[in-house]
């Protein structure tokens, strides 16, 4: 799974409108709880218009699927 997360990050490395970030939920329990992180990995999307993170990802946990999700969301925002 880590390799897919790193691959996703690499796919967007040249874009200034997308940031792929990782949060160590065990170390930041209150933040993880605030955004409903219960399982790992959890992908949340925050846009300039929507800071809630509620555009939660429920698809496959591979780089290709996650990239498709991110691209679909940023094209609508």
N, CA, C and O atoms as a Maestro MAE file, in Angstrom:
{
 s_m_m2io_version
 :::
 2.0.0
}

f_m_ct {
 s_m_title
 :::
 protein
 m_atom[308] {
  # First column is atom index #
  i_m_mmod_type
  r_m_x_coord
  r_m_y_coord
  r_m_z_coord
  i_m_residue_number
  s_m_chain_name
  s_m_pdb_residue_name
  s_m_pdb_atom_name
  i_m_atomic_number
  :::
  1 25 0.821 -1.195 0.000 1 A "UNK " " N  " 7
  2 3 0.000 0.000 0.000 1 A "UNK " " CA " 6
  3 2 0.863 1.256 0.000 1 A "UNK " " C  " 6
  4 15 0.546 2.228 -0.686 1 A "UNK " " O  " 8
  5 25 1.933 1.239 0.754 2 A "UNK " " N  " 7
  6 3 2.819 2.398 0.802 2 A "UNK " " CA " 6
  7 2 3.322 2.753 -0.594 2 A "UNK " " C  " 6
  8 15 3.444 3.929 -0.936 2 A "UNK " " O  " 8
  9 25 3.616 1.723 -1.406 3 A "UNK " " N  " 7
  10 3 4.116 2.010 -2.754 3 A "UNK " " CA " 6
  11 2 3.052 2.707 -3.602 3 A "UNK " " C  " 6
  12 15 3.387 3.551 -4.433 3 A "UNK " " O  " 8
  13 25 1.783 2.368 -3.405 4 A "UNK " " N  " 7
  14 3 0.721 3.038 -4.150 4 A "UNK " " CA " 6
  15 2 0.579 4.496 -3.720 4 A "UNK " " C  " 6
  16 15 0.349 5.374 -4.551 4 A "UNK " " O  " 8
  17 25 0.715 4.744 -2.443 5 A "UNK " " N  " 7
  18 3 0.624 6.114 -1.931 5 A "UNK " " CA " 6
  19 2 1.772 6.950 -2.487 5 A "UNK " " C  " 6
  20 15 1.568 8.090 -2.904 5 A "UNK " " O  " 8
  21 25 2.979 6.386 -2.492 6 A "UNK " " N  " 7
  22 3 4.134 7.090 -3.043 6 A "UNK " " CA " 6
  23 2 3.977 7.300 -4.547 6 A "UNK " " C  " 6
  24 15 4.349 8.350 -5.073 6 A "UNK " " O  " 8
  25 25 3.433 6.312 -5.231 7 A "UNK " " N  " 7
  26 3 3.202 6.446 -6.674 7 A "UNK " " CA " 6
  27 2 2.185 7.553 -6.948 7 A "UNK " " C  " 6
  28 15 2.366 8.341 -7.876 7 A "UNK " " O  " 8
  29 25 1.130 7.620 -6.158 8 A "UNK " " N  " 7
  30 3 0.130 8.675 -6.311 8 A "UNK " " CA " 6
  31 2 0.768 10.044 -6.121 8 A "UNK " " C  " 6
  32 15 0.516 10.971 -6.890 8 A "UNK " " O  " 8
  33 25 1.576 10.157 -5.113 9 A "UNK " " N  " 7
  34 3 2.272 11.412 -4.855 9 A "UNK " " CA " 6
  35 2 3.152 11.798 -6.040 9 A "UNK " " C  " 6
  36 15 3.184 12.963 -6.437 9 A "UNK " " O  " 8
  37 25 3.858 10.838 -6.599 10 A "UNK " " N  " 7
  38 3 4.728 11.101 -7.749 10 A "UNK " " CA " 6
  39 2 3.923 11.545 -8.970 10 A "UNK " " C  " 6
  40 15 4.397 12.358 -9.764 10 A "UNK " " O  " 8
  41 25 2.713 11.017 -9.123 11 A "UNK " " N  " 7
  42 3 1.871 11.371 -10.270 11 A "UNK " " CA " 6
  43 2 1.480 12.845 -10.259 11 A "UNK " " C  " 6
  44 15 1.218 13.428 -11.312 11 A "UNK " " O  " 8
  45 25 1.439 13.440 -9.087 12 A "UNK " " N  " 7
  46 3 1.024 14.835 -8.964 12 A "UNK " " CA " 6
  47 2 2.161 15.769 -8.571 12 A "UNK " " C  " 6
  48 15 1.914 16.925 -8.228 12 A "UNK " " O  " 8
  49 25 3.377 15.300 -8.615 13 A "UNK " " N  " 7
  50 3 4.512 16.098 -8.127 13 A "UNK " " CA " 6
  51 2 4.713 17.402 -8.886 13 A "UNK " " C  " 6
  52 15 5.233 18.364 -8.321 13 A "UNK " " O  " 8
  53 25 4.317 17.455 -10.140 14 A "UNK " " N  " 7
  54 3 4.511 18.661 -10.940 14 A "UNK " " CA " 6
  55 2 3.303 19.581 -10.958 14 A "UNK " " C  " 6
  56 15 3.289 20.572 -11.687 14 A "UNK " " O  " 8
  57 25 2.300 19.267 -10.172 15 A "UNK " " N  " 7
  58 3 1.093 20.094 -10.131 15 A "UNK " " CA " 6
  59 2 1.084 20.919 -8.862 15 A "UNK " " C  " 6
  60 15 1.286 20.400 -7.764 15 A "UNK " " O  " 8
  61 25 0.849 22.200 -9.023 16 A "UNK " " N  " 7
  62 3 0.791 23.052 -7.835 16 A "UNK " " CA " 6
  63 2 -0.617 23.161 -7.259 16 A "UNK " " C  " 6
  64 15 -0.821 23.799 -6.226 16 A "UNK " " O  " 8
  65 25 -1.588 22.538 -7.925 17 A "UNK " " N  " 7
  66 3 -2.965 22.581 -7.436 17 A "UNK " " CA " 6
  67 2 -3.368 21.313 -6.688 17 A "UNK " " C  " 6
  68 15 -4.518 21.180 -6.269 17 A "UNK " " O  " 8
  69 25 -2.424 20.374 -6.518 18 A "UNK " " N  " 7
  70 3 -2.700 19.128 -5.809 18 A "UNK " " CA " 6
  71 2 -1.555 18.858 -4.836 18 A "UNK " " C  " 6
  72 15 -0.380 18.935 -5.197 18 A "UNK " " O  " 8
  73 25 -1.921 18.541 -3.603 19 A "UNK " " N  " 7
  74 3 -0.939 18.145 -2.597 19 A "UNK " " CA " 6
  75 2 -1.365 16.787 -2.063 19 A "UNK " " C  " 6
  76 15 -2.485 16.627 -1.577 19 A "UNK " " O  " 8
  77 25 -0.482 15.825 -2.152 20 A "UNK " " N  " 7
  78 3 -0.720 14.512 -1.566 20 A "UNK " " CA " 6
  79 2 0.072 14.496 -0.265 20 A "UNK " " C  " 6
  80 15 1.295 14.633 -0.276 20 A "UNK " " O  " 8
  81 25 -0.616 14.330 0.840 21 A "UNK " " N  " 7
  82 3 0.028 14.380 2.149 21 A "UNK " " CA " 6
  83 2 -0.302 13.128 2.939 21 A "UNK " " C  " 6
  84 15 -1.319 12.474 2.709 21 A "UNK " " O  " 8
  85 25 0.565 12.816 3.857 22 A "UNK " " N  " 7
  86 3 0.383 11.652 4.716 22 A "UNK " " CA " 6
  87 2 0.333 12.121 6.165 22 A "UNK " " C  " 6
  88 15 1.093 12.999 6.573 22 A "UNK " " O  " 8
  89 25 -0.562 11.530 6.927 23 A "UNK " " N  " 7
  90 3 -0.704 11.864 8.340 23 A "UNK " " CA " 6
  91 2 -0.566 10.586 9.148 23 A "UNK " " C  " 6
  92 15 -1.241 9.596 8.864 23 A "UNK " " O  " 8
  93 25 0.274 10.597 10.120 24 A "UNK " " N  " 7
  94 3 0.434 9.460 11.020 24 A "UNK " " CA " 6
  95 2 -0.662 9.576 12.077 24 A "UNK " " C  " 6
  96 15 -0.510 10.274 13.079 24 A "UNK " " O  " 8
  97 25 -1.772 8.873 11.830 25 A "UNK " " N  " 7
  98 3 -2.961 9.005 12.676 25 A "UNK " " CA " 6
  99 2 -2.706 8.595 14.125 25 A "UNK " " C  " 6
  100 15 -3.312 9.156 15.038 25 A "UNK " " O  " 8
  101 25 -1.832 7.641 14.344 26 A "UNK " " N  " 7
  102 3 -1.536 7.212 15.715 26 A "UNK " " CA " 6
  103 2 -0.880 8.333 16.517 26 A "UNK " " C  " 6
  104 15 -1.033 8.395 17.737 26 A "UNK " " O  " 8
  105 25 -0.164 9.204 15.848 27 A "UNK " " N  " 7
  106 3 0.497 10.323 16.516 27 A "UNK " " CA " 6
  107 2 -0.394 11.564 16.588 27 A "UNK " " C  " 6
  108 15 -0.180 12.443 17.423 27 A "UNK " " O  " 8
  109 25 -1.382 11.628 15.718 28 A "UNK " " N  " 7
  110 3 -2.268 12.788 15.646 28 A "UNK " " CA " 6
  111 2 -3.720 12.320 15.791 28 A "UNK " " C  " 6
  112 15 -4.543 12.526 14.899 28 A "UNK " " O  " 8
  113 25 -4.010 11.702 16.904 29 A "UNK " " N  " 7
  114 3 -5.311 11.073 17.125 29 A "UNK " " CA " 6
  115 2 -6.484 12.048 17.043 29 A "UNK " " C  " 6
  116 15 -7.535 11.703 16.503 29 A "UNK " " O  " 8
  117 25 -6.319 13.251 17.568 30 A "UNK " " N  " 7
  118 3 -7.447 14.187 17.549 30 A "UNK " " CA " 6
  119 2 -7.770 14.623 16.125 30 A "UNK " " C  " 6
  120 15 -8.942 14.772 15.778 30 A "UNK " " O  " 8
  121 25 -6.765 14.827 15.308 31 A "UNK " " N  " 7
  122 3 -6.992 15.205 13.915 31 A "UNK " " CA " 6
  123 2 -7.614 14.045 13.139 31 A "UNK " " C  " 6
  124 15 -8.536 14.247 12.348 31 A "UNK " " O  " 8
  125 25 -7.117 12.849 13.362 32 A "UNK " " N  " 7
  126 3 -7.682 11.664 12.712 32 A "UNK " " CA " 6
  127 2 -9.148 11.494 13.101 32 A "UNK " " C  " 6
  128 15 -9.990 11.191 12.256 32 A "UNK " " O  " 8
  129 25 -9.443 11.687 14.360 33 A "UNK " " N  " 7
  130 3 -10.819 11.566 14.845 33 A "UNK " " CA " 6
  131 2 -11.711 12.644 14.228 33 A "UNK " " C  " 6
  132 15 -12.844 12.362 13.838 33 A "UNK " " O  " 8
  133 25 -11.212 13.858 14.140 34 A "UNK " " N  " 7
  134 3 -11.978 14.971 13.572 34 A "UNK " " CA " 6
  135 2 -12.455 14.658 12.163 34 A "UNK " " C  " 6
  136 15 -13.563 15.032 11.778 34 A "UNK " " O  " 8
  137 25 -11.617 13.970 11.394 35 A "UNK " " N  " 7
  138 3 -11.954 13.681 10.008 35 A "UNK " " CA " 6
  139 2 -12.423 12.254 9.787 35 A "UNK " " C  " 6
  140 15 -12.515 11.809 8.643 35 A "UNK " " O  " 8
  141 25 -12.717 11.531 10.847 36 A "UNK " " N  " 7
  142 3 -13.322 10.214 10.735 36 A "UNK " " CA " 6
  143 2 -12.407 9.124 10.204 36 A "UNK " " C  " 6
  144 15 -12.871 8.179 9.568 36 A "UNK " " O  " 8
  145 25 -11.127 9.245 10.457 37 A "UNK " " N  " 7
  146 3 -10.187 8.220 10.010 37 A "UNK " " CA " 6
  147 2 -10.274 7.043 10.978 37 A "UNK " " C  " 6
  148 15 -9.973 7.166 12.166 37 A "UNK " " O  " 8
  149 25 -10.694 5.898 10.438 38 A "UNK " " N  " 7
  150 3 -10.836 4.696 11.264 38 A "UNK " " CA " 6
  151 2 -10.028 3.537 10.721 38 A "UNK " " C  " 6
  152 15 -9.637 2.645 11.475 38 A "UNK " " O  " 8
  153 25 -9.777 3.537 9.439 39 A "UNK " " N  " 7
  154 3 -9.023 2.466 8.801 39 A "UNK " " CA " 6
  155 2 -7.902 3.044 7.965 39 A "UNK " " C  " 6
  156 15 -7.878 4.236 7.658 39 A "UNK " " O  " 8
  157 25 -7.002 2.199 7.615 40 A "UNK " " N  " 7
  158 3 -5.838 2.672 6.884 40 A "UNK " " CA " 6
  159 2 -5.632 1.858 5.624 40 A "UNK " " C  " 6
  160 15 -5.792 0.638 5.654 40 A "UNK " " O  " 8
  161 25 -5.291 2.478 4.546 41 A "UNK " " N  " 7
  162 3 -5.196 3.928 4.402 41 A "UNK " " CA " 6
  163 2 -6.573 4.551 4.185 41 A "UNK " " C  " 6
  164 15 -7.499 3.898 3.705 41 A "UNK " " O  " 8
  165 25 -6.682 5.793 4.539 42 A "UNK " " N  " 7
  166 3 -7.880 6.575 4.298 42 A "UNK " " CA " 6
  167 2 -7.485 7.754 3.430 42 A "UNK " " C  " 6
  168 15 -6.537 8.472 3.748 42 A "UNK " " O  " 8
  169 25 -8.191 7.955 2.360 43 A "UNK " " N  " 7
  170 3 -7.921 9.069 1.465 43 A "UNK " " CA " 6
  171 2 -9.031 10.088 1.633 43 A "UNK " " C  " 6
  172 15 -10.206 9.772 1.447 43 A "UNK " " O  " 8
  173 25 -8.664 11.299 1.980 44 A "UNK " " N  " 7
  174 3 -9.612 12.403 2.117 44 A "UNK " " CA " 6
  175 2 -9.245 13.459 1.099 44 A "UNK " " C  " 6
  176 15 -8.072 13.617 0.759 44 A "UNK " " O  " 8
  177 25 -10.224 14.173 0.617 45 A "UNK " " N  " 7
  178 3 -9.977 15.229 -0.352 45 A "UNK " " CA " 6
  179 2 -10.433 16.561 0.215 45 A "UNK " " C  " 6
  180 15 -11.581 16.715 0.634 45 A "UNK " " O  " 8
  181 25 -9.530 17.510 0.221 46 A "UNK " " N  " 7
  182 3 -9.822 18.867 0.648 46 A "UNK " " CA " 6
  183 2 -9.599 19.771 -0.550 46 A "UNK " " C  " 6
  184 15 -8.525 19.752 -1.150 46 A "UNK " " O  " 8
  185 25 -10.589 20.552 -0.899 47 A "UNK " " N  " 7
  186 3 -10.459 21.486 -2.009 47 A "UNK " " CA " 6
  187 2 -10.490 22.913 -1.465 47 A "UNK " " C  " 6
  188 15 -10.771 23.131 -0.286 47 A "UNK " " O  " 8
  189 25 -10.203 23.867 -2.322 48 A "UNK " " N  " 7
  190 3 -10.270 25.261 -1.892 48 A "UNK " " CA " 6
  191 2 -11.673 25.634 -1.466 48 A "UNK " " C  " 6
  192 15 -11.863 26.477 -0.589 48 A "UNK " " O  " 8
  193 25 -12.661 25.002 -2.092 49 A "UNK " " N  " 7
  194 3 -14.057 25.305 -1.769 49 A "UNK " " CA " 6
  195 2 -14.609 24.448 -0.631 49 A "UNK " " C  " 6
  196 15 -15.565 24.853 0.031 49 A "UNK " " O  " 8
  197 25 -14.035 23.294 -0.397 50 A "UNK " " N  " 7
  198 3 -14.572 22.362 0.603 50 A "UNK " " CA " 6
  199 2 -13.441 21.847 1.493 50 A "UNK " " C  " 6
  200 15 -12.677 20.965 1.101 50 A "UNK " " O  " 8
  201 25 -13.352 22.404 2.672 51 A "UNK " " N  " 7
  202 3 -12.300 22.037 3.621 51 A "UNK " " CA " 6
  203 2 -12.744 20.948 4.600 51 A "UNK " " C  " 6
  204 15 -12.024 20.632 5.547 51 A "UNK " " O  " 8
  205 25 -13.925 20.378 4.371 52 A "UNK " " N  " 7
  206 3 -14.461 19.404 5.316 52 A "UNK " " CA " 6
  207 2 -13.813 18.028 5.197 52 A "UNK " " C  " 6
  208 15 -13.797 17.261 6.160 52 A "UNK " " O  " 8
  209 25 -13.287 17.719 4.033 53 A "UNK " " N  " 7
  210 3 -12.723 16.387 3.822 53 A "UNK " " CA " 6
  211 2 -13.785 15.329 3.583 53 A "UNK " " C  " 6
  212 15 -13.474 14.141 3.508 53 A "UNK " " O  " 8
  213 25 -15.037 15.752 3.463 54 A "UNK " " N  " 7
  214 3 -16.145 14.809 3.338 54 A "UNK " " CA " 6
  215 2 -16.316 14.214 1.944 54 A "UNK " " C  " 6
  216 15 -17.261 13.461 1.708 54 A "UNK " " O  " 8
  217 25 -15.433 14.533 1.034 55 A "UNK " " N  " 7
  218 3 -15.480 13.923 -0.292 55 A "UNK " " CA " 6
  219 2 -14.697 12.625 -0.239 55 A "UNK " " C  " 6
  220 15 -13.921 12.316 -1.144 55 A "UNK " " O  " 8
  221 25 -14.904 11.876 0.820 56 A "UNK " " N  " 7
  222 3 -14.132 10.677 1.115 56 A "UNK " " CA " 6
  223 2 -14.081 9.669 -0.013 56 A "UNK " " C  " 6
  224 15 -15.036 9.510 -0.775 56 A "UNK " " O  " 8
  225 25 -12.986 9.013 -0.102 57 A "UNK " " N  " 7
  226 3 -12.725 8.030 -1.145 57 A "UNK " " CA " 6
  227 2 -13.109 6.648 -0.647 57 A "UNK " " C  " 6
  228 15 -12.749 6.261 0.464 57 A "UNK " " O  " 8
  229 25 -13.837 5.908 -1.465 58 A "UNK " " N  " 7
  230 3 -14.263 4.574 -1.075 58 A "UNK " " CA " 6
  231 2 -13.871 3.527 -2.121 58 A "UNK " " C  " 6
  232 15 -14.338 2.389 -2.072 58 A "UNK " " O  " 8
  233 25 -13.017 3.915 -3.058 59 A "UNK " " N  " 7
  234 3 -12.614 3.019 -4.133 59 A "UNK " " CA " 6
  235 2 -11.434 2.135 -3.763 59 A "UNK " " C  " 6
  236 15 -11.055 2.007 -2.599 59 A "UNK " " O  " 8
  237 25 -10.871 1.530 -4.801 60 A "UNK " " N  " 7
  238 3 -9.719 0.644 -4.621 60 A "UNK " " CA " 6
  239 2 -8.515 1.434 -4.137 60 A "UNK " " C  " 6
  240 15 -8.374 2.621 -4.432 60 A "UNK " " O  " 8
  241 25 -7.659 0.767 -3.400 61 A "UNK " " N  " 7
  242 3 -6.487 1.410 -2.815 61 A "UNK " " CA " 6
  243 2 -5.241 1.166 -3.671 61 A "UNK " " C  " 6
  244 15 -4.230 0.651 -3.193 61 A "UNK " " O  " 8
  245 25 -5.339 1.546 -4.943 62 A "UNK " " N  " 7
  246 3 -4.168 1.487 -5.806 62 A "UNK " " CA " 6
  247 2 -3.990 2.851 -6.452 62 A "UNK " " C  " 6
  248 15 -4.936 3.633 -6.552 62 A "UNK " " O  " 8
  249 25 -2.773 3.128 -6.888 63 A "UNK " " N  " 7
  250 3 -2.436 4.463 -7.393 63 A "UNK " " CA " 6
  251 2 -3.320 4.882 -8.560 63 A "UNK " " C  " 6
  252 15 -3.767 6.028 -8.613 63 A "UNK " " O  " 8
  253 25 -3.576 3.983 -9.484 64 A "UNK " " N  " 7
  254 3 -4.368 4.319 -10.668 64 A "UNK " " CA " 6
  255 2 -5.797 4.737 -10.287 64 A "UNK " " C  " 6
  256 15 -6.310 5.731 -10.800 64 A "UNK " " O  " 8
  257 25 -6.424 3.989 -9.402 65 A "UNK " " N  " 7
  258 3 -7.793 4.303 -8.979 65 A "UNK " " CA " 6
  259 2 -7.848 5.591 -8.174 65 A "UNK " " C  " 6
  260 15 -8.754 6.404 -8.357 65 A "UNK " " O  " 8
  261 25 -6.878 5.781 -7.281 66 A "UNK " " N  " 7
  262 3 -6.859 6.999 -6.469 66 A "UNK " " CA " 6
  263 2 -6.599 8.222 -7.348 66 A "UNK " " C  " 6
  264 15 -7.176 9.283 -7.114 66 A "UNK " " O  " 8
  265 25 -5.735 8.084 -8.357 67 A "UNK " " N  " 7
  266 3 -5.466 9.194 -9.266 67 A "UNK " " CA " 6
  267 2 -6.739 9.583 -10.012 67 A "UNK " " C  " 6
  268 15 -7.043 10.768 -10.145 67 A "UNK " " O  " 8
  269 25 -7.472 8.604 -10.492 68 A "UNK " " N  " 7
  270 3 -8.725 8.866 -11.211 68 A "UNK " " CA " 6
  271 2 -9.691 9.646 -10.326 68 A "UNK " " C  " 6
  272 15 -10.331 10.593 -10.783 68 A "UNK " " O  " 8
  273 25 -9.796 9.250 -9.066 69 A "UNK " " N  " 7
  274 3 -10.653 9.939 -8.110 69 A "UNK " " CA " 6
  275 2 -10.217 11.396 -7.936 69 A "UNK " " C  " 6
  276 15 -11.038 12.308 -8.029 69 A "UNK " " O  " 8
  277 25 -8.944 11.607 -7.688 70 A "UNK " " N  " 7
  278 3 -8.441 12.960 -7.466 70 A "UNK " " CA " 6
  279 2 -8.703 13.834 -8.697 70 A "UNK " " C  " 6
  280 15 -9.186 14.959 -8.574 70 A "UNK " " O  " 8
  281 25 -8.384 13.313 -9.867 71 A "UNK " " N  " 7
  282 3 -8.607 14.082 -11.088 71 A "UNK " " CA " 6
  283 2 -10.079 14.412 -11.302 71 A "UNK " " C  " 6
  284 15 -10.412 15.513 -11.741 71 A "UNK " " O  " 8
  285 25 -10.959 13.465 -10.994 72 A "UNK " " N  " 7
  286 3 -12.387 13.730 -11.171 72 A "UNK " " CA " 6
  287 2 -12.875 14.812 -10.211 72 A "UNK " " C  " 6
  288 15 -13.741 15.611 -10.567 72 A "UNK " " O  " 8
  289 25 -12.340 14.841 -9.031 73 A "UNK " " N  " 7
  290 3 -12.767 15.831 -8.038 73 A "UNK " " CA " 6
  291 2 -12.198 17.209 -8.324 73 A "UNK " " C  " 6
  292 15 -12.902 18.207 -8.171 73 A "UNK " " O  " 8
  293 25 -10.948 17.284 -8.732 74 A "UNK " " N  " 7
  294 3 -10.384 18.616 -8.970 74 A "UNK " " CA " 6
  295 2 -10.944 19.234 -10.242 74 A "UNK " " C  " 6
  296 15 -10.970 20.457 -10.380 74 A "UNK " " O  " 8
  297 25 -11.393 18.396 -11.171 75 A "UNK " " N  " 7
  298 3 -11.984 18.956 -12.396 75 A "UNK " " CA " 6
  299 2 -13.370 19.529 -12.132 75 A "UNK " " C  " 6
  300 15 -13.846 20.365 -12.900 75 A "UNK " " O  " 8
  301 25 -14.023 19.095 -11.058 76 A "UNK " " N  " 7
  302 3 -15.351 19.619 -10.730 76 A "UNK " " CA " 6
  303 2 -15.284 20.776 -9.750 76 A "UNK " " C  " 6
  304 15 -16.305 21.405 -9.469 76 A "UNK " " O  " 8
  305 25 -14.116 21.064 -9.231 77 A "UNK " " N  " 7
  306 3 -13.962 22.172 -8.275 77 A "UNK " " CA " 6
  307 2 -13.077 23.195 -8.896 77 A "UNK " " C  " 6
  308 15 -12.798 24.225 -8.282 77 A "UNK " " O  " 8
  :::
 }
 m_bond[307] {
  # First column is bond index #
  i_m_from
  i_m_to
  i_m_order
  :::
  1 1 2 1
  2 2 3 1
  3 3 4 2
  4 3 5 1
  5 5 6 1
  6 6 7 1
  7 7 8 2
  8 7 9 1
  9 9 10 1
  10 10 11 1
  11 11 12 2
  12 11 13 1
  13 13 14 1
  14 14 15 1
  15 15 16 2
  16 15 17 1
  17 17 18 1
  18 18 19 1
  19 19 20 2
  20 19 21 1
  21 21 22 1
  22 22 23 1
  23 23 24 2
  24 23 25 1
  25 25 26 1
  26 26 27 1
  27 27 28 2
  28 27 29 1
  29 29 30 1
  30 30 31 1
  31 31 32 2
  32 31 33 1
  33 33 34 1
  34 34 35 1
  35 35 36 2
  36 35 37 1
  37 37 38 1
  38 38 39 1
  39 39 40 2
  40 39 41 1
  41 41 42 1
  42 42 43 1
  43 43 44 2
  44 43 45 1
  45 45 46 1
  46 46 47 1
  47 47 48 2
  48 47 49 1
  49 49 50 1
  50 50 51 1
  51 51 52 2
  52 51 53 1
  53 53 54 1
  54 54 55 1
  55 55 56 2
  56 55 57 1
  57 57 58 1
  58 58 59 1
  59 59 60 2
  60 59 61 1
  61 61 62 1
  62 62 63 1
  63 63 64 2
  64 63 65 1
  65 65 66 1
  66 66 67 1
  67 67 68 2
  68 67 69 1
  69 69 70 1
  70 70 71 1
  71 71 72 2
  72 71 73 1
  73 73 74 1
  74 74 75 1
  75 75 76 2
  76 75 77 1
  77 77 78 1
  78 78 79 1
  79 79 80 2
  80 79 81 1
  81 81 82 1
  82 82 83 1
  83 83 84 2
  84 83 85 1
  85 85 86 1
  86 86 87 1
  87 87 88 2
  88 87 89 1
  89 89 90 1
  90 90 91 1
  91 91 92 2
  92 91 93 1
  93 93 94 1
  94 94 95 1
  95 95 96 2
  96 95 97 1
  97 97 98 1
  98 98 99 1
  99 99 100 2
  100 99 101 1
  101 101 102 1
  102 102 103 1
  103 103 104 2
  104 103 105 1
  105 105 106 1
  106 106 107 1
  107 107 108 2
  108 107 109 1
  109 109 110 1
  110 110 111 1
  111 111 112 2
  112 111 113 1
  113 113 114 1
  114 114 115 1
  115 115 116 2
  116 115 117 1
  117 117 118 1
  118 118 119 1
  119 119 120 2
  120 119 121 1
  121 121 122 1
  122 122 123 1
  123 123 124 2
  124 123 125 1
  125 125 126 1
  126 126 127 1
  127 127 128 2
  128 127 129 1
  129 129 130 1
  130 130 131 1
  131 131 132 2
  132 131 133 1
  133 133 134 1
  134 134 135 1
  135 135 136 2
  136 135 137 1
  137 137 138 1
  138 138 139 1
  139 139 140 2
  140 139 141 1
  141 141 142 1
  142 142 143 1
  143 143 144 2
  144 143 145 1
  145 145 146 1
  146 146 147 1
  147 147 148 2
  148 147 149 1
  149 149 150 1
  150 150 151 1
  151 151 152 2
  152 151 153 1
  153 153 154 1
  154 154 155 1
  155 155 156 2
  156 155 157 1
  157 157 158 1
  158 158 159 1
  159 159 160 2
  160 159 161 1
  161 161 162 1
  162 162 163 1
  163 163 164 2
  164 163 165 1
  165 165 166 1
  166 166 167 1
  167 167 168 2
  168 167 169 1
  169 169 170 1
  170 170 171 1
  171 171 172 2
  172 171 173 1
  173 173 174 1
  174 174 175 1
  175 175 176 2
  176 175 177 1
  177 177 178 1
  178 178 179 1
  179 179 180 2
  180 179 181 1
  181 181 182 1
  182 182 183 1
  183 183 184 2
  184 183 185 1
  185 185 186 1
  186 186 187 1
  187 187 188 2
  188 187 189 1
  189 189 190 1
  190 190 191 1
  191 191 192 2
  192 191 193 1
  193 193 194 1
  194 194 195 1
  195 195 196 2
  196 195 197 1
  197 197 198 1
  198 198 199 1
  199 199 200 2
  200 199 201 1
  201 201 202 1
  202 202 203 1
  203 203 204 2
  204 203 205 1
  205 205 206 1
  206 206 207 1
  207 207 208 2
  208 207 209 1
  209 209 210 1
  210 210 211 1
  211 211 212 2
  212 211 213 1
  213 213 214 1
  214 214 215 1
  215 215 216 2
  216 215 217 1
  217 217 218 1
  218 218 219 1
  219 219 220 2
  220 219 221 1
  221 221 222 1
  222 222 223 1
  223 223 224 2
  224 223 225 1
  225 225 226 1
  226 226 227 1
  227 227 228 2
  228 227 229 1
  229 229 230 1
  230 230 231 1
  231 231 232 2
  232 231 233 1
  233 233 234 1
  234 234 235 1
  235 235 236 2
  236 235 237 1
  237 237 238 1
  238 238 239 1
  239 239 240 2
  240 239 241 1
  241 241 242 1
  242 242 243 1
  243 243 244 2
  244 243 245 1
  245 245 246 1
  246 246 247 1
  247 247 248 2
  248 247 249 1
  249 249 250 1
  250 250 251 1
  251 251 252 2
  252 251 253 1
  253 253 254 1
  254 254 255 1
  255 255 256 2
  256 255 257 1
  257 257 258 1
  258 258 259 1
  259 259 260 2
  260 259 261 1
  261 261 262 1
  262 262 263 1
  263 263 264 2
  264 263 265 1
  265 265 266 1
  266 266 267 1
  267 267 268 2
  268 267 269 1
  269 269 270 1
  270 270 271 1
  271 271 272 2
  272 271 273 1
  273 273 274 1
  274 274 275 1
  275 275 276 2
  276 275 277 1
  277 277 278 1
  278 278 279 1
  279 279 280 2
  280 279 281 1
  281 281 282 1
  282 282 283 1
  283 283 284 2
  284 283 285 1
  285 285 286 1
  286 286 287 1
  287 287 288 2
  288 287 289 1
  289 289 290 1
  290 290 291 1
  291 291 292 2
  292 291 293 1
  293 293 294 1
  294 294 295 1
  295 295 296 2
  296 295 297 1
  297 297 298 1
  298 298 299 1
  299 299 300 2
  300 299 301 1
  301 301 302 1
  302 302 303 1
  303 303 304 2
  304 303 305 1
  305 305 306 1
  306 306 307 1
  307 307 308 2
  :::
 }
}
